[in-house]
Amino acid sequence: MSTVLTGRSRKAALAFIFITVLIDVLSFGVIIPVLPHLVQAFVGGKTDTASYWIALFGTGYALIQFFAAPVLGALSDRYGRRPVILLSCFGLGLDFILMALAPNLAWLFAGRLIAAVTSASFTTANAYVADVTPPQTRAKSYGMIGAAFGLGFIIGPVMGGVLGDIDLRLPFWVAAGLALLNVLYGLFILPESLPPERRSARLDLSHANPIGTIRLLRSYPQVFGLAAVMFIANLAHYVYPSVFVLFADHRYGWGPREVAWVLGVVGAFSVIVNGLLVGRVVRRIGERRTLLFGLACGALGFFVYGIAGAGWLFLLGMPVTALWALAGPATQSLVTQQVGSDVQGRIQGSLMSLVALAGIIGPTLFAGSFGWFIGPQAPVHLPGIPFLIASVLLVAGFVVAWRHARLSSPPA
């Protein structure tokens, strides 16, 4: 059972977590347009080689997170959400400082490992929302968290593109400052959402490993099916960080500034969908149909990206793909309605572990296929192949959701 707040207290708590997620995403967003180009500079400007290194970075990050996320979820169930969020933000700050100072790829890689160990703010934010909102409005609240993501990606990449034109390392310093500022914000303002009487009686680490993660999810059959959908959807989503910057440069000749503006438009669409549409659509057609509709739009949008031979055609697919954002809040709402507050952190940690597993597979799948199909050994020049693969994945996710996304009565 959740610790549900009402009225002004609930709105204030959600505002706190909204700002926390916003600053985290903003700090990530400012480095998106420049990190691949920094890697490219370290490998002599070779796009295909940089693509393979980006894949290695993403896989290493996700592998560490795969093991760390369930542990941090268990810690939030036992000791509360607030300290875990603060730890995460502090780790991100250290990560960006290391990357700003990095003289080589090894330093960059070390910075990503630090972030992977502590990156639990998004996971814990999901548990936080479940703590303070009633089930009937939970999808709308998760939509607001999605809007924070979108707003961060409006401002962040644009800032990163502008700052990156001045110096490739300047965005990393700005990101470090934002992350550490978030630590101070949370330290003095962010309230705890999980009171002691609602916490786990002990620190349960039995599920804080890959096998335990699967066992925990299987103990909630409804959650297990939704977890499979989340895994597939997140695997498809990794096409963006894995190849988009290099793809846009190779196919359309877009530099950091153009990429930043395109990502800003993506963020604007995300704010509109998450902030204005999620609550209305869920009230009208329910979580299950919202999830299915979102997945269908994502599959269609990625297909358009994959076949778009010109930049303006790619842009036409963006409004369609934006509606995919309906699926995430609906899925989270369905999941959280099946479990109590004392295990929300572990469930969210387990889900984040699956997201990390997708991150282990995704960069290799997408960056590897992109590098192969633009290289001299490719049987056909097809730079859009990563987006076509993502489209097929979302079709598979739609089939799984059709079979398993049913809302049953939550446990006592």
N, C-alpha and C positions, 0 to 999 in steps of 0.2 A: 504493500500500500504506500502511496506517495505522500510526502509531506506537502500537501497542497496549500498554498497561500491564496488569499483572496484580495480583490480590490487593489488598493494602492501598493500594498506590500509586494504582491505578485508582479505588478508592472515594474516596480523598482528593481526587483531581483532580475527580471528578464532584461531590463535596460543595462544592468551591470554586465551580464554575461554577453549581451549583444556587443557592447563596447570592447570587451575582452577578445571576443572572436574577431571583431573588426580590425583591431590593432594587429593581432596575429596574422591575419590574412594580408593586411596592408604591408607588413614587414616581409612576407613571402613575395607579394606581388611586385615589389620594387626591383627584385633581382631576376624575375622571370625573363625580361628581354635581354639581360646581359650575361647571365651565367653560361649559356651555351657558347656565346662568343668569346668569353674568357677561356673556356676549355679549348675552343678552336684556336685561340692564340697560343696556347701551350703546346699544341700539336702541329704547329707550322701552318695553320690556316686550312687544313684538309677537312672538308665537310664530312666525308664518309668516316674518317678516323674519329672525328669529334662525336659523331653519332654513336659509335661503339663505346666511347668513354662515357657519354651521357647514360647509356644503357647500364654500364657498370656502376656508376654513381647511384642510379635509381634502384638497382637490384640490391646493392649493399645497404642502402638506407632502409629499404623495405625488409630485408632479412633481419636486421637488428630490431626493427620495430615489431616484427612478427613475434619475437620472444618477449619484448619489453612491454607491449601494450596490455596483455592480460595481468601482468604483475602490477602495473600502475592502476588498472581497473580495480583489482583487489585492494590496493592501498586506499583508493578513494572510498570504497565501501566500508573500510574499517576506520579510517582516520578523517574522512570527509573530503569533499570535492575541492575546497579552496586551496589547501596546501599542495595538492597535485597540480592544479592549474598554475600556481606560482612557480613551482619547480620547472614545469614545462617552459614557461616564458623565459625564465633565467637561462635554461639550456639553449634556447633559440638565440638569445643575445650573445652567448659565448660562441655559438656556431657562426654567426655572421661576422663577428670580430675576427675569428680565425680565417674565414674566407676573404675578408678584406685585406688581411696581411699575407695571404698565401703566395709564396714564390713559385709553387709548382703544383701539380695535380695531387700529390700526396697530402699536402696541407688542405686542399679543398675537400678531399675525401675524409680526412680526419674531422673536419668541421661538420660534415653531413652525419657522421656517426654519432657525434655528441647530440645533434638535434634528434636523431632517431631514438636514442635512449630516453630522452625526456619529452618527446612529442606526444603529450596526452591531453593537451588543452581541448582539442576538438572532441575527443572521446568523452572527456569528463564534462564538457559543455552539454553533450547530449544527455548524460545522466542528470546533470543539473536541471535541465528543462523538465525532465520526467519528475524530478523531485518537487517542483514548484507549480506544475500545471495539472489541471484535471484532464482526464482522457478525452473528453469531447472537444477540447480546444487545443489539444497537443499538436496536431498536424499544422495548425496555423502558427503555433509558437515555433515549431521547427522550420516553418517557412520564413519566419523572421530571422532565424539563425542563418538560413540560406541567403537571405537578403544581405546580411552582414558580409558573407562571403562575396556576394556580387559587388557590393559597394567597395570592399577592399580591392577587388580586381578592376574596378573602374579607376580608382585613384592610384593604386600601387603601380601597375604596369606603365601608366602614363608618366608617373614620377620617375620610374626606373628608366624609361626610354629617354626622357629629357636629361636626367643625371648621367646616364650612360654615355650620352653624346659628349659630355664634359670629361668624364673619366670612367672607365669600366668598373673601377673599384668603389667609386663614390656611393652607388646604391647599397652596397654591403654595409657601409658605415651608417647610412640612414636607417637601414633595416635593423641593425644592432641597437641603435638608439630607440627605435620604436618598441622593440621587444623588451628592452630593459625599462623603458617608461611604463610599459604594461605591468611589469613586476611591481613598480611603485603604486600604480593605480590599484591593482588587486590587493596589495599589502594594506593599504589604508582605507579602501572603499568596498571591495568585493565581499559580500556577506557569505557565510556558510549556508548551504542549502540542506544539508543532511544532519539533523540534530543527533546527539549521541544515542538517544533511545531508538532511533531508526537504523542505526548502523549495524553492520555484521558484528556478532558477538566476539569473533576472533578473526585474525588475519588468515584467511583461507587461500593458500597458495596451491591447493590441489588441482585447480583449473588453470593455473598460471603457466601453462606449457601447451605446445600444440595439440597433444593428445587430449589433455584435460579440457582445452578449449572446445574441441569437437564433442567431447562427452557432455559438457555443460549445455551446449546448444541442442544436442539431441534429447536432453531431458525435457525440453520444451518443443514438442513436435511442430507447433505453429511457427515458432521462432526459427527453427532449423530450416524450413522451407524458404522463409523470407531471407535468412542469412545467405542461402544459395543465390537468391536474386541479387542481393547486395554485392556478393563477390563478383558475379558476372558483370554487373553494372560498373563496379569500380575498376575491374579489369579493362573494360572498354574505355573508361574515362582516362586511363593512363596514357592514351594516345596523345593527349594534349601536352603534358610535361615531357613526354618522351621524344616527340618529333616536331611539334608545331613550329617552333622557332626556325629550326633548320629546314623544315618542309617549306615554310613561307618564303624563306630566303632563296631556296633552290628553285621553286616552281614559279613564284611571282616576283622575285627580286625585292621582297620587303625587308628593310633593315630594322634596327631596334625601334625606331620611332613609329614606323608603320605597324609593326607587330604590337607595340604598346597601345596604339589607338584601336586596333582591332580587338585586343583583349579588353580594352576599356568598354567597347560596345557590347562584348559578351557579358561583362559585368553588369552593364546597364540592363540588359535583357534579364539577367538573373535577379536583379533587384525587383524588377517589375513582376516577374513570375512568382518569386518567393514572397515578396511583400504584399502584392495585391491580388494574385490569382489563387494561391494555394488554398487559403481559407474558404474562398467562395466556391471553388471547384469541388473541394472535399465535402462541403455542406450540401452541394447539389447532387453529386453522383457517388459520394462515399470514397473511402481510402482505396479500396481494391480497384475500382474503375479508374480512379485518378492515377494509380500506379501503372496500370496497363496502358492508358493513353500516353503517359509520359514516356514509357519505354518505346512505344511505337513511333513517337515523334523523334526520339533520339536516333533510332535505327534509320529513319528516312533522312534525317539531317546529315548523318555521317555518310550515307550513300551519296548524297549530293556533294559533300566535300571530296569524296574519293574520285568522282568523275569530273570535277570542275577543272577545266583546263585554263581558266582565266580567273583573275582575282575577283572580278565582279560576280562571277557565278558562285564562287565560294561564299561571298557575302550574302547572296540570296538564300543560302541554306541556313544562315545563322538564326533567323526568327523561328524556324521550325525546330532546330536543335535546342533552342532556348526552352521550349516547352518540356523537354526532358527533365528539367529541374522540378517539375511537379512530382516526379516519382520518389525522390529522396525523402521529403517530409512525410509523404504518405506511408512509406515503408517504415520509417522510424516510429511513427505513431502506432502502427500495427504491432511492431516489436515491443515497445514499452508498455503497451496495454496487457501484455501476457505475463509480466514478471513484477515482483515486489521491489520496494525501494532498497532493501538490504542486498539485492543482487544486481541492481541496475548497473553499477560500475563494472562488475565482472562480465555481465552480458555485453555492455558496450566495449569493454576491453577485448572480449572474444571477437566481436564484430570487427573491431579495428585490427585485430590479428589477421582476420580474413582479408581486410583491405590491404594489409601489409603483404600478405601472400600474393594478392593480385599485383602488388608493386614489385614483387620478386619476378613474376612472370612477365608483366606488362612491358617494362623497358626493353627487355631482350626481344620480346615478340615484335613490338612496334618499331623500335629503333633498328633492330636487326633486319627486319623486313624492308624498312626504308633504305638502309644502307645497301642492302643487297640489290634492290630494284632500281637504284640510281647508279650503281657501280658498273664497271666495265664487264663484269661477269654475268650481268643480268640477262635473262633470255628476252625480256622486253622492258623498255623504260616505262615504269609505272610508279611514280612517286606517291600517288594517292592510295597505294595498297594498304597502309596502316589504317586509314579511315574506313576502307571497305571491310577490313577484318573487324573493326569495332562495330560496324553496322551488323554484321553477322552475329556477333556476340550479343547485341541487344535483342535481336530476333530470338535467340536462344533464351535470354532472360525473360522475354515476354511469354514464351511457352511455359517456363517454370513458374512464373507468377500466376499465370492462368490456372495452373493446377494447385498451387499451394497458398496463394494469398487469400485466405479466408479468416474472418474475424470471429473467434470463439470467445466464450466468457473467460475473462481473466481469472487467474487463480486467487484464492482467498489469501 
